[in-house]
Amino acid sequence: MNCLTNSAENKIKEAAIKVFLEKGFDGTTTRDIAKEAGVNSALMNYYFRSKEKLFSSVFEEKLQQYFSGMIEIFNKPIGMKEKISDLIENDFQMFKKNPDLSNFIIHELHRNPDRFFSAIAFDKIVDHSSLSKQLTTSIENGEVIQIDIKNVLLLMKSNIQFIFLCKSMTCKMWKMEDESFEEFAEKHKTIVKEMILNYLFNSSKN
């Protein structure tokens, strides 16, 4: 019985993830989720009580997915350049595998910013990370330009996220198929890495 219960619950949650990512909270109904999961609305309500509770479960999971790899890299025992390169690579692979994730997080962050701040204390995580300490030391040693860590993270996130946010427009504008877009995105990722590293690190110290 427990196996059947877990199977049904997981099926509903997987369906909810798919529909919420496509339509967001406001555009999704419990009927949409039940239809995607192949169950009736009463069964869905039995497990999750309401659309809001189901969404909270999905949102927290996706938020953790959005930040988990990045937070792990923050504290890896590697050099500053390698760490920045790994952070860019992590974002690229995450958005490549989950193309709707960026739109979902951004939309829901604007809709309910308090949900984001209650789910993860990102500012404290950043401030106490080894990346933050490395950046401070590198600036003091004259190896990196004077810059706030928030700007560094925004440079990386925005330049990688936008590749996938504008995929549809890029493909239509330049008449790309999925395969050619992937090649284009890989080249763009390399450009972003080089651009950010060259901007941050003083050439006289390299």
C-alpha positions as CSV (number, residue, x, y, z in Angstrom):
1,M,0.0,0.0,0.0
2,N,2.8,2.4,0.9
3,C,4.5,1.7,-2.5
4,L,1.2,2.6,-4.3
5,T,0.8,5.7,-2.2
6,N,4.4,6.9,-2.9
7,S,3.9,6.1,-6.6
8,A,0.7,8.1,-6.9
9,E,2.1,11.0,-4.8
10,N,5.3,11.1,-7.0
11,K,3.3,10.9,-10.2
12,I,1.2,13.9,-9.1
13,K,4.3,15.9,-8.1
14,E,6.1,15.2,-11.4
15,A,3.0,16.3,-13.3
16,A,2.8,19.4,-11.1
17,I,6.5,20.3,-11.8
18,K,5.8,20.0,-15.6
19,V,2.7,22.1,-15.6
20,F,3.9,24.7,-13.1
21,L,7.1,25.2,-15.1
22,E,5.1,25.7,-18.3
23,K,2.3,27.8,-16.9
24,G,3.4,29.2,-13.6
25,F,1.2,29.3,-10.5
26,D,-1.4,31.7,-11.7
27,G,-1.9,29.9,-15.1
28,T,-2.2,26.4,-13.5
29,T,-5.3,24.7,-12.2
30,T,-5.6,21.6,-10.1
31,R,-7.5,20.1,-13.1
32,D,-4.4,20.7,-15.3
33,I,-2.2,18.8,-12.9
34,A,-4.7,16.0,-12.4
35,K,-5.0,15.6,-16.1
36,E,-1.3,15.6,-16.7
37,A,-0.9,13.0,-13.9
38,G,-3.7,10.9,-15.1
39,V,-5.6,11.0,-11.8
40,N,-8.8,12.7,-10.6
41,S,-8.8,16.0,-8.7
42,A,-10.0,14.3,-5.5
43,L,-6.9,12.1,-5.3
44,M,-4.6,15.1,-5.9
45,N,-6.3,17.0,-3.2
46,Y,-6.0,14.0,-0.9
47,Y,-2.2,14.1,-1.1
48,F,-1.6,17.8,-1.3
49,R,-4.8,19.5,0.0
50,S,-4.4,22.6,-2.2
51,K,-2.7,23.9,-5.3
52,E,-0.8,26.3,-3.0
53,K,0.7,23.5,-0.9
54,L,1.6,21.5,-3.9
55,F,3.2,24.6,-5.5
56,S,5.2,25.3,-2.3
57,S,6.6,21.8,-2.4
58,V,7.6,22.2,-6.1
59,F,8.9,25.7,-5.7
60,E,11.2,24.8,-2.8
61,E,12.5,21.8,-4.7
62,K,13.2,23.8,-7.8
63,L,14.8,26.7,-5.8
64,Q,17.1,24.2,-4.2
65,Q,17.9,22.8,-7.6
66,Y,18.6,26.4,-8.9
67,F,21.1,27.1,-6.1
68,S,22.4,23.7,-4.8
69,G,25.2,23.1,-7.3
70,M,26.3,26.8,-7.1
71,I,26.4,26.8,-3.3
72,E,28.5,23.6,-3.3
73,I,31.0,25.2,-5.7
74,F,31.2,28.3,-3.5
75,N,33.1,26.3,-0.9
76,K,35.2,23.9,-3.1
77,P,38.9,24.0,-2.3
78,I,40.0,25.3,-5.7
79,G,41.4,28.5,-7.1
80,M,39.3,31.6,-7.9
81,K,39.6,31.3,-11.6
82,E,38.6,27.6,-11.6
83,K,35.8,28.3,-9.2
84,I,34.3,31.0,-11.5
85,S,34.6,28.8,-14.5
86,D,32.9,25.9,-12.6
87,L,30.1,28.2,-11.5
88,I,29.5,29.3,-15.1
89,E,29.6,25.7,-16.3
90,N,27.2,24.6,-13.5
91,D,24.6,27.2,-14.5
92,F,25.0,26.4,-18.2
93,Q,24.4,22.6,-17.7
94,M,21.5,23.2,-15.3
95,F,19.6,25.5,-17.7
96,K,20.4,23.3,-20.6
97,K,18.8,20.3,-18.9
98,N,15.9,22.5,-17.4
99,P,15.2,25.2,-20.0
100,D,12.0,26.3,-18.3
101,L,13.6,26.6,-14.9
102,S,14.9,30.2,-15.3
103,N,11.5,31.6,-16.5
104,F,9.8,29.8,-13.6
105,I,12.1,31.1,-10.9
106,I,12.1,34.7,-12.2
107,H,8.3,34.8,-12.7
108,E,7.5,33.4,-9.3
109,L,10.2,35.6,-7.6
110,H,8.4,38.6,-9.0
111,R,5.0,37.3,-8.0
112,N,5.9,36.4,-4.5
113,P,9.4,37.5,-3.4
114,D,8.8,36.7,0.2
115,R,8.6,33.0,-0.7
116,F,12.1,33.1,-2.1
117,F,13.6,34.8,1.0
118,S,11.9,32.5,3.4
119,A,13.1,29.4,1.5
120,I,16.8,30.2,1.3
121,A,19.0,32.7,3.1
122,F,21.2,33.3,0.0
123,D,22.8,36.5,1.2
124,K,24.2,34.8,4.3
125,I,25.3,31.8,2.3
126,V,27.3,34.0,0.0
127,D,28.8,36.2,2.7
128,H,30.1,33.2,4.6
129,S,31.4,31.3,1.6
130,S,35.0,30.7,0.7
131,L,34.3,32.4,-2.6
132,S,33.6,35.6,-0.8
133,K,36.8,35.3,1.2
134,Q,38.8,34.4,-1.9
135,L,37.4,37.5,-3.7
136,T,38.4,39.8,-0.9
137,T,41.9,38.4,-0.7
138,S,42.3,38.6,-4.5
139,I,41.2,42.2,-4.5
140,E,43.6,43.1,-1.6
141,N,46.5,41.4,-3.5
142,G,45.7,43.3,-6.6
143,E,44.9,40.2,-8.6
144,V,41.2,41.1,-9.2
145,I,39.6,44.4,-9.9
146,Q,37.6,46.2,-7.1
147,I,34.2,44.6,-7.4
148,D,31.3,43.5,-5.1
149,I,30.6,39.7,-5.1
150,K,27.0,40.5,-5.9
151,N,28.1,42.0,-9.3
152,V,30.3,38.9,-10.0
153,L,27.4,36.6,-9.4
154,L,25.0,38.7,-11.5
155,L,27.5,38.8,-14.4
156,M,27.7,35.0,-14.4
157,K,24.0,34.3,-13.9
158,S,22.7,36.9,-16.4
159,N,25.0,36.0,-19.2
160,I,24.2,32.3,-19.0
161,Q,20.5,32.5,-18.2
162,F,19.8,34.8,-21.1
163,I,21.1,32.3,-23.6
164,F,18.2,30.0,-22.6
165,L,15.6,32.7,-21.9
166,C,15.9,34.0,-25.4
167,K,16.3,30.6,-27.1
168,S,13.0,30.8,-29.0
169,M,13.8,34.3,-30.3
170,T,17.4,33.3,-31.2
171,C,16.3,30.2,-33.2
172,K,13.7,32.2,-35.1
173,M,15.9,35.2,-35.8
174,W,18.9,33.1,-37.0
175,K,16.9,30.1,-38.4
176,M,18.5,27.6,-36.0
177,E,17.4,24.1,-35.3
178,D,18.0,22.6,-31.8
179,E,21.3,21.1,-32.8
180,S,22.7,24.3,-34.2
181,F,21.4,26.2,-31.2
182,E,23.3,23.9,-28.8
183,E,26.5,24.5,-30.8
184,F,25.9,28.2,-30.6
185,A,25.2,28.1,-26.9
186,E,28.4,26.1,-26.2
187,K,30.5,28.7,-28.0
188,H,28.7,31.5,-26.2
189,K,29.4,29.8,-22.9
190,T,33.1,29.8,-23.8
191,I,33.0,33.5,-24.7
192,V,31.2,34.3,-21.4
193,K,33.9,32.5,-19.4
194,E,36.7,34.3,-21.2
195,M,35.0,37.7,-21.0
196,I,34.3,37.5,-17.2
197,L,37.7,36.1,-16.3
198,N,39.5,38.7,-18.5
199,Y,37.4,41.5,-16.9
200,L,38.0,40.4,-13.3
201,F,41.7,39.5,-13.3
202,N,44.3,42.2,-13.9
203,S,46.5,41.1,-16.9
204,S,49.6,42.4,-15.2
205,K,49.3,39.7,-12.5
206,N,48.7,36.8,-14.8
